Amino acid sequence: MLKEANNFQKIPLFNISLEDFNTNWNEMPVAHELEIPILAGSDFAIVNEGEAMSTGN
């Protein structure tokens, strides 16, 4: 049985590179809005399409 949906806060998801990230969120396009309980209380989520975690090999 599925639980009834709670009123979770919607978290904006930005699909943008860290280089293009701007602290003025109103100027960035929101890719999606997430309603994930573990993210409750978060200001935003980001998908970094750059190579920030690359080892450079």
Chimera marker file (.cmm) of the C-alpha trace (Angstrom):
<marker_set name="trace">
<marker id="1" x="0.000" y="0.000" z="0.000" r="1" g="1" b="0" radius="0.5"/>
<marker id="2" x="1.341" y="3.436" z="-0.893" r="1" g="1" b="0" radius="0.5"/>
<marker id="3" x="1.515" y="6.162" z="1.684" r="1" g="1" b="0" radius="0.5"/>
<marker id="4" x="-0.460" y="9.297" z="1.005" r="1" g="1" b="0" radius="0.5"/>
<marker id="5" x="1.579" y="12.138" z="-0.425" r="1" g="1" b="0" radius="0.5"/>
<marker id="6" x="2.846" y="14.563" z="2.193" r="1" g="1" b="0" radius="0.5"/>
<marker id="7" x="3.282" y="18.252" z="1.587" r="1" g="1" b="0" radius="0.5"/>
<marker id="8" x="7.007" y="18.236" z="0.881" r="1" g="1" b="0" radius="0.5"/>
<marker id="9" x="8.781" y="21.436" z="-0.027" r="1" g="1" b="0" radius="0.5"/>
<marker id="10" x="9.643" y="21.592" z="-3.723" r="1" g="1" b="0" radius="0.5"/>
<marker id="11" x="13.398" y="21.877" z="-4.289" r="1" g="1" b="0" radius="0.5"/>
<marker id="12" x="14.551" y="23.504" z="-7.557" r="1" g="1" b="0" radius="0.5"/>
<marker id="13" x="16.936" y="21.344" z="-9.589" r="1" g="1" b="0" radius="0.5"/>
<marker id="14" x="19.441" y="23.234" z="-11.725" r="1" g="1" b="0" radius="0.5"/>
<marker id="15" x="21.128" y="21.399" z="-14.597" r="1" g="1" b="0" radius="0.5"/>
<marker id="16" x="24.116" y="23.702" z="-14.980" r="1" g="1" b="0" radius="0.5"/>
<marker id="17" x="27.896" y="23.548" z="-14.748" r="1" g="1" b="0" radius="0.5"/>
<marker id="18" x="29.550" y="24.836" z="-11.597" r="1" g="1" b="0" radius="0.5"/>
<marker id="19" x="31.323" y="27.466" z="-13.684" r="1" g="1" b="0" radius="0.5"/>
<marker id="20" x="27.937" y="28.866" z="-14.759" r="1" g="1" b="0" radius="0.5"/>
<marker id="21" x="26.341" y="28.588" z="-11.299" r="1" g="1" b="0" radius="0.5"/>
<marker id="22" x="25.043" y="31.928" z="-10.087" r="1" g="1" b="0" radius="0.5"/>
<marker id="23" x="24.059" y="32.793" z="-6.525" r="1" g="1" b="0" radius="0.5"/>
<marker id="24" x="21.056" y="34.685" z="-7.913" r="1" g="1" b="0" radius="0.5"/>
<marker id="25" x="18.771" y="31.697" z="-8.493" r="1" g="1" b="0" radius="0.5"/>
<marker id="26" x="16.166" y="33.835" z="-10.263" r="1" g="1" b="0" radius="0.5"/>
<marker id="27" x="18.560" y="34.185" z="-13.204" r="1" g="1" b="0" radius="0.5"/>
<marker id="28" x="19.099" y="30.429" z="-13.649" r="1" g="1" b="0" radius="0.5"/>
<marker id="29" x="16.678" y="28.122" z="-15.463" r="1" g="1" b="0" radius="0.5"/>
<marker id="30" x="15.069" y="25.464" z="-13.249" r="1" g="1" b="0" radius="0.5"/>
<marker id="31" x="15.242" y="22.054" z="-14.945" r="1" g="1" b="0" radius="0.5"/>
<marker id="32" x="12.809" y="20.336" z="-12.547" r="1" g="1" b="0" radius="0.5"/>
<marker id="33" x="11.309" y="20.678" z="-9.111" r="1" g="1" b="0" radius="0.5"/>
<marker id="34" x="11.991" y="17.789" z="-6.747" r="1" g="1" b="0" radius="0.5"/>
<marker id="35" x="9.796" y="16.542" z="-3.920" r="1" g="1" b="0" radius="0.5"/>
<marker id="36" x="12.133" y="14.127" z="-2.162" r="1" g="1" b="0" radius="0.5"/>
<marker id="37" x="11.811" y="13.706" z="1.617" r="1" g="1" b="0" radius="0.5"/>
<marker id="38" x="15.550" y="13.368" z="2.212" r="1" g="1" b="0" radius="0.5"/>
<marker id="39" x="16.073" y="16.771" z="0.547" r="1" g="1" b="0" radius="0.5"/>
<marker id="40" x="13.542" y="18.509" z="2.792" r="1" g="1" b="0" radius="0.5"/>
<marker id="41" x="15.144" y="21.644" z="4.156" r="1" g="1" b="0" radius="0.5"/>
<marker id="42" x="17.540" y="21.970" z="1.203" r="1" g="1" b="0" radius="0.5"/>
<marker id="43" x="17.642" y="25.177" z="-0.793" r="1" g="1" b="0" radius="0.5"/>
<marker id="44" x="18.379" y="23.585" z="-4.183" r="1" g="1" b="0" radius="0.5"/>
<marker id="45" x="19.849" y="20.585" z="-6.008" r="1" g="1" b="0" radius="0.5"/>
<marker id="46" x="22.302" y="20.716" z="-8.884" r="1" g="1" b="0" radius="0.5"/>
<marker id="47" x="23.410" y="18.340" z="-11.615" r="1" g="1" b="0" radius="0.5"/>
<marker id="48" x="26.957" y="19.260" z="-12.577" r="1" g="1" b="0" radius="0.5"/>
<marker id="49" x="27.572" y="18.295" z="-16.195" r="1" g="1" b="0" radius="0.5"/>
<marker id="50" x="31.193" y="19.422" z="-16.073" r="1" g="1" b="0" radius="0.5"/>
<marker id="51" x="34.226" y="17.326" z="-15.272" r="1" g="1" b="0" radius="0.5"/>
<marker id="52" x="34.751" y="18.540" z="-11.704" r="1" g="1" b="0" radius="0.5"/>
<marker id="53" x="35.280" y="14.971" z="-10.466" r="1" g="1" b="0" radius="0.5"/>
<marker id="54" x="37.501" y="13.960" z="-13.363" r="1" g="1" b="0" radius="0.5"/>
<marker id="55" x="41.001" y="12.720" z="-12.601" r="1" g="1" b="0" radius="0.5"/>
<marker id="56" x="42.220" y="14.248" z="-15.858" r="1" g="1" b="0" radius="0.5"/>
<marker id="57" x="43.419" y="10.895" z="-17.230" r="1" g="1" b="0" radius="0.5"/>
<link id1="1" id2="2" r="1" g="1" b="0" radius="0.2"/>
<link id1="2" id2="3" r="1" g="1" b="0" radius="0.2"/>
<link id1="3" id2="4" r="1" g="1" b="0" radius="0.2"/>
<link id1="4" id2="5" r="1" g="1" b="0" radius="0.2"/>
<link id1="5" id2="6" r="1" g="1" b="0" radius="0.2"/>
<link id1="6" id2="7" r="1" g="1" b="0" radius="0.2"/>
<link id1="7" id2="8" r="1" g="1" b="0" radius="0.2"/>
<link id1="8" id2="9" r="1" g="1" b="0" radius="0.2"/>
<link id1="9" id2="10" r="1" g="1" b="0" radius="0.2"/>
<link id1="10" id2="11" r="1" g="1" b="0" radius="0.2"/>
<link id1="11" id2="12" r="1" g="1" b="0" radius="0.2"/>
<link id1="12" id2="13" r="1" g="1" b="0" radius="0.2"/>
<link id1="13" id2="14" r="1" g="1" b="0" radius="0.2"/>
<link id1="14" id2="15" r="1" g="1" b="0" radius="0.2"/>
<link id1="15" id2="16" r="1" g="1" b="0" radius="0.2"/>
<link id1="16" id2="17" r="1" g="1" b="0" radius="0.2"/>
<link id1="17" id2="18" r="1" g="1" b="0" radius="0.2"/>
<link id1="18" id2="19" r="1" g="1" b="0" radius="0.2"/>
<link id1="19" id2="20" r="1" g="1" b="0" radius="0.2"/>
<link id1="20" id2="21" r="1" g="1" b="0" radius="0.2"/>
<link id1="21" id2="22" r="1" g="1" b="0" radius="0.2"/>
<link id1="22" id2="23" r="1" g="1" b="0" radius="0.2"/>
<link id1="23" id2="24" r="1" g="1" b="0" radius="0.2"/>
<link id1="24" id2="25" r="1" g="1" b="0" radius="0.2"/>
<link id1="25" id2="26" r="1" g="1" b="0" radius="0.2"/>
<link id1="26" id2="27" r="1" g="1" b="0" radius="0.2"/>
<link id1="27" id2="28" r="1" g="1" b="0" radius="0.2"/>
<link id1="28" id2="29" r="1" g="1" b="0" radius="0.2"/>
<link id1="29" id2="30" r="1" g="1" b="0" radius="0.2"/>
<link id1="30" id2="31" r="1" g="1" b="0" radius="0.2"/>
<link id1="31" id2="32" r="1" g="1" b="0" radius="0.2"/>
<link id1="32" id2="33" r="1" g="1" b="0" radius="0.2"/>
<link id1="33" id2="34" r="1" g="1" b="0" radius="0.2"/>
<link id1="34" id2="35" r="1" g="1" b="0" radius="0.2"/>
<link id1="35" id2="36" r="1" g="1" b="0" radius="0.2"/>
<link id1="36" id2="37" r="1" g="1" b="0" radius="0.2"/>
<link id1="37" id2="38" r="1" g="1" b="0" radius="0.2"/>
<link id1="38" id2="39" r="1" g="1" b="0" radius="0.2"/>
<link id1="39" id2="40" r="1" g="1" b="0" radius="0.2"/>
<link id1="40" id2="41" r="1" g="1" b="0" radius="0.2"/>
<link id1="41" id2="42" r="1" g="1" b="0" radius="0.2"/>
<link id1="42" id2="43" r="1" g="1" b="0" radius="0.2"/>
<link id1="43" id2="44" r="1" g="1" b="0" radius="0.2"/>
<link id1="44" id2="45" r="1" g="1" b="0" radius="0.2"/>
<link id1="45" id2="46" r="1" g="1" b="0" radius="0.2"/>
<link id1="46" id2="47" r="1" g="1" b="0" radius="0.2"/>
<link id1="47" id2="48" r="1" g="1" b="0" radius="0.2"/>
<link id1="48" id2="49" r="1" g="1" b="0" radius="0.2"/>
<link id1="49" id2="50" r="1" g="1" b="0" radius="0.2"/>
<link id1="50" id2="51" r="1" g="1" b="0" radius="0.2"/>
<link id1="51" id2="52" r="1" g="1" b="0" radius="0.2"/>
<link id1="52" id2="53" r="1" g="1" b="0" radius="0.2"/>
<link id1="53" id2="54" r="1" g="1" b="0" radius="0.2"/>
<link id1="54" id2="55" r="1" g="1" b="0" radius="0.2"/>
<link id1="55" id2="56" r="1" g="1" b="0" radius="0.2"/>
<link id1="56" id2="57" r="1" g="1" b="0" radius="0.2"/>
</marker_set>
